[in-house]
């Protein structure tokens, strides 16, 4: 190539919808509730971060074809929250050569304010991702309070058996169904639907990328990680990697969780959990999710009681 200028694909401006206003965990509403968000300094309840993942999928299928749906990886650091009414555009840097297996991704609001930054890679041999780099730069924690009983290497209480059907309400953490999500998803596809899913290359409906996060996280309380509360958290970093994808509507899966890192900032204590998604019939590893649960210190009374806020 005569130039090394970074060129990029840009998607249309979209208005992702808020679907977690009534989300509950630990006996209280989450940061996605407007009142709870306001108490913590947010203008309104944020839209869940992985909602934006859908906006990247058409761009990455343009880059790597349907191979991306089978063995692609989206790895993102969330920078600024979006609320209902915000318009967001996704960007993907074009590979400089046919052999490039990693590209830069980012999303911005209509006014240019950053939403997320990260990488997309294609397997089976993935290059280092955004979160690989961020985890490598984590500094040892000094004195955790909310997470003081967590340890790196701690595993969930047991294997979680899950599935996602079209009309299945996904529970207190995700009080909506796939059918309801598909009614408002920013990037609809017939391959996601009950009516036309059989027309996909895999002969059945596939779970949208952003809903893989729901499949992997809706049963997370079963892991019984000893996080103190009540406290309010949000997603700070997230990666979804397909190994033998895509994932299918109505198919059984098994989840295994492990705490792989602990970290701290001025405002948060964080635990990073890797969730392995196995085929419930063959036990093959089909996907993984890495998620940084950032718990807001100011939302936990213990910090004020100890004069630490």
C-alpha positions, 0 to 999 in steps of 0.5 A: 500500500502506498499510504499508511493513512488510517481509514475507517468505516462509520455506521449511522447515528443511532438512538439506543434504548434504555431497557434496564430502568427496573433492574434490581439486584441486592434488593435495590434498583440499579444505576439504570434507574433515574433516581438512583443515577441522580444520587450518584451524579449522573443526569439519568439512568445510563443505557447498558454499555453492551447495547452499543456492541450491536452497532459494530457488528454490521461494520465488522461483518463488512470487514471479515464476513460472517467469520466474525460472527463465528470467531470474532472478539469485541473488546471495549473500555467504556468512557462515558455513559449514554442516556435515552435520546443520545445519538451514537455512531460506531467506527471501525478502522479498516485493516491496512492489509488482508492479513490484519487480524486486529482493528481499532474500534470506537463510538462517539455521541453526535457531538463527538463525545467519546462513548467507548474505545477498544479493539476487534479481532478475529480468531482463532489466534486472537491478537492482544485485545484492548482488555488484554492491555488494560489488565496488563497495566493494572496496579496492585490494590492497597485496601479494598473494602467492598471487595475485601473478601474476593480473591483472584482465582475465586470461582463461581459457586457452580456451573450455571445452566442457561438458555435464551428463548424469544419470549423468555423474561431474563429475570431481575437483572434483565427484565425483558425478553429477546423479543422485546429487545429485537423490537428496538435493537439498533441493527436488526437482522432477519437472522435474529428473528423467530420468523427468518432465523432458519435462513441464517448460514447456521440454519437457526436464529442467532443471539445478537452480540449485545444479548450474549452479555445478557445470556452470560450475566443474567444468572450471575448472582448464582456465582455467590461472589462475596461482594459487600452491599448494598452498593451500586455498580456499572460496567467499566470494561467488557469483552465478548469473544466467540470461539465456536460461535455464534450462539443460538436462540433456545439452545442450552449453555453452561456458564463457569465464572472466575475472578481474574483481577481486582482493581481500584480507582478513586471512585470505584472498586472493581472485580474482573470476571471471566465467564466461560460459555460452554455448549450445554450438549457437547460441553465445547467452549463456544464463547467467553466474556470478560467483564469489569464490574466497577462498584461505586465507593460512594454508593456503599455506606461503609466508606462514609462510616470509616471516613473514607469518602 
